[in-house]
Amino acid sequence: MLIIGLTGGIGSGKTAVSDRFAALGVPVIDTDLISRQVVLPDQPLLQEIIQTFGERYLDGSGQLDRAALRQLVFSDPSSREKLEAILHPAIRLEAQRQLNELRADYALLVIPLLAETGGDYTLDRILLVDAPESLQIERIMQRDNISIQAAREILNSQASRAQRLQLADDVIGNDGSLPALYSAVEQLHARYLELASIAQ
C-alpha cells in the first residue's frame, strides 16, 4: 500500500484537502486526531504530561487544557521538546497500528509537523498543502479568534514555507476557490492510484 504523507503549515487548508480525499474513498489517518486521543483522561500519557508540566494544565473536568499547554510550548522551546518527546512516539505507534489494519491502494497520513518532527515516518510520497503566509495568518486569526501578533508567533514556531516546499514531492496550492482545490485533489487521486498499481 502506498503511503502519502500530507502536511502543510497551520491555516494552509490541510483539512479541506484530506476531507476531499476521504470523500473519494481514500483512508485518512490524522496524527492530529491521534494526538488528542492519546491524552484522554484514561490514557497513561496524560499522567506523564501532568507529572512533567504540573496540575495547572488540567481543566476542571480532568481533561488536558490544550490551549494553556499550547501557549506554554509556543513560548518555550525546551517545554515543546519535552512535550514532543512524550507525545510523538505514542502518536507514531498508533498511526502505524491503524495503517497496518488498512487494505487499500493508498492511504493518506496527515502529519501537520512533518517538516519539524516527521523523520521517523515511512512515507512513499509527501504532499504539501501550500498557501501564502498572509493568507495563513488571516485564516488562523479567524479560526482561533486571536490577534495578528499571536498568529505570527504560531507561524514562526513552525518550519518555514521554503523548508516544507523542499520536502514535498507534490504540492497543492490553496489560495484559490474550493472547486479549484477539489480539482487538484482529484488529479492527484488519479495519479496516486496509478502509482499504487505500478508499485503492486
ZADRENMI-421704 format. One record per residue (C-alpha): residue number from 0; residue in one letter; x, z, y. Coordinates in steps of 0.5 Angstrom, whole numbers, plus 500, padded with zeros to 3 digits. Each point is the difference from the previous one (the first is absolute). Layout:
% residues N
<site num="NUM" residuo="A" u="X" w="Z" v="Y"/>
...
This chain:
% residues 200
<site num="0" residuo="M" u="500" w="500" v="500"/>
<site num="1" residuo="L" u="503" w="498" v="507"/>
<site num="2" residuo="I" u="500" w="506" v="505"/>
<site num="3" residuo="I" u="499" w="498" v="507"/>
<site num="4" residuo="G" u="502" w="506" v="505"/>
<site num="5" residuo="L" u="496" w="500" v="506"/>
<site num="6" residuo="T" u="503" w="503" v="506"/>
<site num="7" residuo="G" u="499" w="500" v="508"/>
<site num="8" residuo="G" u="501" w="505" v="506"/>
<site num="9" residuo="I" u="495" w="504" v="502"/>
<site num="10" residuo="G" u="494" w="496" v="503"/>
<site num="11" residuo="S" u="502" w="494" v="497"/>
<site num="12" residuo="G" u="494" w="499" v="496"/>
<site num="13" residuo="K" u="502" w="501" v="493"/>
<site num="14" residuo="T" u="493" w="503" v="498"/>
<site num="15" residuo="A" u="497" w="494" v="502"/>
<site num="16" residuo="V" u="504" w="496" v="496"/>
<site num="17" residuo="S" u="500" w="504" v="494"/>
<site num="18" residuo="D" u="493" w="500" v="500"/>
<site num="19" residuo="R" u="499" w="493" v="500"/>
<site num="20" residuo="F" u="505" w="499" v="494"/>
<site num="21" residuo="A" u="496" w="505" v="497"/>
<site num="22" residuo="A" u="493" w="496" v="501"/>
<site num="23" residuo="L" u="504" w="494" v="497"/>
<site num="24" residuo="G" u="500" w="505" v="494"/>
<site num="25" residuo="V" u="508" w="502" v="500"/>
<site num="26" residuo="P" u="501" w="507" v="498"/>
<site num="27" residuo="V" u="503" w="504" v="506"/>
<site num="28" residuo="I" u="504" w="507" v="499"/>
<site num="29" residuo="D" u="500" w="503" v="507"/>
<site num="30" residuo="T" u="506" w="505" v="501"/>
<site num="31" residuo="D" u="497" w="503" v="506"/>
<site num="32" residuo="L" u="494" w="502" v="496"/>
<site num="33" residuo="I" u="504" w="503" v="494"/>
<site num="34" residuo="S" u="504" w="504" v="506"/>
<site num="35" residuo="R" u="493" w="503" v="501"/>
<site num="36" residuo="Q" u="498" w="501" v="493"/>
<site num="37" residuo="V" u="507" w="504" v="498"/>
<site num="38" residuo="V" u="499" w="505" v="506"/>
<site num="39" residuo="L" u="493" w="502" v="498"/>
<site num="40" residuo="P" u="499" w="508" v="499"/>
<site num="41" residuo="D" u="500" w="499" v="492"/>
<site num="42" residuo="Q" u="507" w="497" v="501"/>
<site num="43" residuo="P" u="506" w="503" v="499"/>
<site num="44" residuo="L" u="504" w="496" v="505"/>
<site num="45" residuo="L" u="495" w="504" v="506"/>
<site num="46" residuo="Q" u="503" w="506" v="498"/>
<site num="47" residuo="E" u="507" w="498" v="500"/>
<site num="48" residuo="I" u="499" w="497" v="507"/>
<site num="49" residuo="I" u="497" w="506" v="503"/>
<site num="50" residuo="Q" u="506" w="504" v="497"/>
<site num="51" residuo="T" u="504" w="495" v="504"/>
<site num="52" residuo="F" u="497" w="500" v="506"/>
<site num="53" residuo="G" u="495" w="506" v="501"/>
<site num="54" residuo="E" u="493" w="502" v="499"/>
<site num="55" residuo="R" u="498" w="497" v="507"/>
<site num="56" residuo="Y" u="500" w="493" v="497"/>
<site num="57" residuo="L" u="494" w="502" v="496"/>
<site num="58" residuo="D" u="493" w="499" v="503"/>
<site num="59" residuo="G" u="494" w="505" v="500"/>
<site num="60" residuo="S" u="498" w="497" v="493"/>
<site num="61" residuo="G" u="506" w="501" v="497"/>
<site num="62" residuo="Q" u="502" w="492" v="501"/>
<site num="63" residuo="L" u="506" w="498" v="503"/>
<site num="64" residuo="D" u="500" w="499" v="507"/>
<site num="65" residuo="R" u="503" w="493" v="500"/>
<site num="66" residuo="A" u="499" w="499" v="508"/>
<site num="67" residuo="A" u="504" w="506" v="501"/>
<site num="68" residuo="L" u="505" w="498" v="495"/>
<site num="69" residuo="R" u="501" w="493" v="502"/>
<site num="70" residuo="Q" u="501" w="503" v="507"/>
<site num="71" residuo="L" u="506" w="504" v="498"/>
<site num="72" residuo="V" u="503" w="495" v="496"/>
<site num="73" residuo="F" u="500" w="494" v="505"/>
<site num="74" residuo="S" u="503" w="505" v="505"/>
<site num="75" residuo="D" u="505" w="503" v="495"/>
<site num="76" residuo="P" u="504" w="495" v="495"/>
<site num="77" residuo="S" u="503" w="506" v="496"/>
<site num="78" residuo="S" u="493" w="502" v="498"/>
<site num="79" residuo="R" u="498" w="493" v="499"/>
<site num="80" residuo="E" u="506" w="499" v="495"/>
<site num="81" residuo="K" u="498" w="507" v="497"/>
<site num="82" residuo="L" u="492" w="497" v="499"/>
<site num="83" residuo="E" u="502" w="494" v="497"/>
<site num="84" residuo="A" u="505" w="503" v="495"/>
<site num="85" residuo="I" u="494" w="504" v="498"/>
<site num="86" residuo="L" u="495" w="494" v="500"/>
<site num="87" residuo="H" u="503" w="494" v="498"/>
<site num="88" residuo="P" u="502" w="501" v="493"/>
<site num="89" residuo="A" u="493" w="502" v="498"/>
<site num="90" residuo="I" u="497" w="494" v="504"/>
<site num="91" residuo="R" u="504" w="495" v="496"/>
<site num="92" residuo="L" u="499" w="503" v="494"/>
<site num="93" residuo="E" u="492" w="500" v="501"/>
<site num="94" residuo="A" u="501" w="493" v="502"/>
<site num="95" residuo="Q" u="504" w="498" v="494"/>
<site num="96" residuo="R" u="495" w="503" v="496"/>
<site num="97" residuo="Q" u="494" w="496" v="503"/>
<site num="98" residuo="L" u="504" w="494" v="500"/>
<site num="99" residuo="N" u="501" w="501" v="492"/>
<site num="100" residuo="E" u="493" w="500" v="499"/>
<site num="101" residuo="L" u="498" w="493" v="503"/>
<site num="102" residuo="R" u="499" w="494" v="497"/>
<site num="103" residuo="A" u="500" w="494" v="505"/>
<site num="104" residuo="D" u="504" w="494" v="502"/>
<site num="105" residuo="Y" u="503" w="504" v="506"/>
<site num="106" residuo="A" u="499" w="507" v="504"/>
<site num="107" residuo="L" u="501" w="502" v="507"/>
<site num="108" residuo="L" u="503" w="506" v="501"/>
<site num="109" residuo="V" u="499" w="503" v="507"/>
<site num="110" residuo="I" u="507" w="503" v="503"/>
<site num="111" residuo="P" u="499" w="502" v="507"/>
<site num="112" residuo="L" u="507" w="503" v="501"/>
<site num="113" residuo="L" u="503" w="495" v="495"/>
<site num="114" residuo="A" u="506" w="498" v="505"/>
<site num="115" residuo="E" u="501" w="507" v="501"/>
<site num="116" residuo="T" u="500" w="503" v="493"/>
<site num="117" residuo="G" u="498" w="495" v="495"/>
<site num="118" residuo="G" u="506" w="499" v="497"/>
<site num="119" residuo="D" u="498" w="503" v="493"/>
<site num="120" residuo="Y" u="494" w="495" v="499"/>
<site num="121" residuo="T" u="501" w="494" v="495"/>
<site num="122" residuo="L" u="497" w="494" v="504"/>
<site num="123" residuo="D" u="500" w="493" v="499"/>
<site num="124" residuo="R" u="498" w="498" v="507"/>
<site num="125" residuo="I" u="499" w="503" v="507"/>
<site num="126" residuo="L" u="494" w="498" v="504"/>
<site num="127" residuo="L" u="500" w="502" v="507"/>
<site num="128" residuo="V" u="494" w="501" v="505"/>
<site num="129" residuo="D" u="503" w="499" v="507"/>
<site num="130" residuo="A" u="498" w="501" v="507"/>
<site num="131" residuo="P" u="503" w="500" v="507"/>
<site num="132" residuo="E" u="501" w="508" v="502"/>
<site num="133" residuo="S" u="496" w="499" v="506"/>
<site num="134" residuo="L" u="494" w="499" v="495"/>
<site num="135" residuo="Q" u="502" w="505" v="495"/>
<site num="136" residuo="I" u="500" w="505" v="506"/>
<site num="137" residuo="E" u="493" w="498" v="502"/>
<site num="138" residuo="R" u="498" w="501" v="493"/>
<site num="139" residuo="I" u="503" w="507" v="499"/>
<site num="140" residuo="M" u="497" w="502" v="507"/>
<site num="141" residuo="Q" u="493" w="498" v="498"/>
<site num="142" residuo="R" u="500" w="502" v="493"/>
<site num="143" residuo="D" u="503" w="507" v="501"/>
<site num="144" residuo="N" u="498" w="501" v="507"/>
<site num="145" residuo="I" u="507" w="502" v="502"/>
<site num="146" residuo="S" u="504" w="499" v="506"/>
<site num="147" residuo="I" u="505" w="493" v="501"/>
<site num="148" residuo="Q" u="506" w="505" v="500"/>
<site num="149" residuo="A" u="497" w="503" v="493"/>
<site num="150" residuo="A" u="499" w="493" v="497"/>
<site num="151" residuo="R" u="507" w="498" v="503"/>
<site num="152" residuo="E" u="503" w="506" v="496"/>
<site num="153" residuo="I" u="497" w="499" v="494"/>
<site num="154" residuo="L" u="502" w="493" v="500"/>
<site num="155" residuo="N" u="507" w="502" v="502"/>
<site num="156" residuo="S" u="500" w="504" v="494"/>
<site num="157" residuo="Q" u="500" w="494" v="495"/>
<site num="158" residuo="A" u="504" w="495" v="498"/>
<site num="159" residuo="S" u="500" w="494" v="506"/>
<site num="160" residuo="R" u="497" w="494" v="499"/>
<site num="161" residuo="A" u="506" w="496" v="499"/>
<site num="162" residuo="Q" u="502" w="504" v="494"/>
<site num="163" residuo="R" u="493" w="499" v="497"/>
<site num="164" residuo="L" u="501" w="493" v="501"/>
<site num="165" residuo="Q" u="507" w="500" v="497"/>
<site num="166" residuo="L" u="497" w="503" v="493"/>
<site num="167" residuo="A" u="494" w="495" v="500"/>
<site num="168" residuo="D" u="499" w="494" v="495"/>
<site num="169" residuo="D" u="493" w="499" v="503"/>
<site num="170" residuo="V" u="497" w="501" v="507"/>
<site num="171" residuo="I" u="493" w="500" v="502"/>
<site num="172" residuo="G" u="499" w="500" v="508"/>
<site num="173" residuo="N" u="495" w="505" v="502"/>
<site num="174" residuo="D" u="499" w="498" v="507"/>
<site num="175" residuo="G" u="494" w="495" v="500"/>
<site num="176" residuo="S" u="493" w="500" v="497"/>
<site num="177" residuo="L" u="497" w="503" v="494"/>
<site num="178" residuo="P" u="499" w="493" v="497"/>
<site num="179" residuo="A" u="507" w="498" v="501"/>
<site num="180" residuo="L" u="502" w="506" v="497"/>
<site num="181" residuo="Y" u="496" w="499" v="494"/>
<site num="182" residuo="S" u="502" w="493" v="499"/>
<site num="183" residuo="A" u="507" w="502" v="500"/>
<site num="184" residuo="V" u="499" w="505" v="494"/>
<site num="185" residuo="E" u="496" w="495" v="496"/>
<site num="186" residuo="Q" u="506" w="495" v="501"/>
<site num="187" residuo="L" u="505" w="506" v="497"/>
<site num="188" residuo="H" u="495" w="502" v="495"/>
<site num="189" residuo="A" u="500" w="493" v="497"/>
<site num="190" residuo="R" u="508" w="500" v="501"/>
<site num="191" residuo="Y" u="501" w="506" v="496"/>
<site num="192" residuo="L" u="495" w="498" v="495"/>
<site num="193" residuo="E" u="505" w="494" v="499"/>
<site num="194" residuo="L" u="506" w="504" v="500"/>
<site num="195" residuo="A" u="497" w="505" v="495"/>
<site num="196" residuo="S" u="498" w="494" v="495"/>
<site num="197" residuo="I" u="507" w="498" v="500"/>
<site num="198" residuo="A" u="503" w="507" v="499"/>
<site num="199" residuo="Q" u="496" w="501" v="494"/>
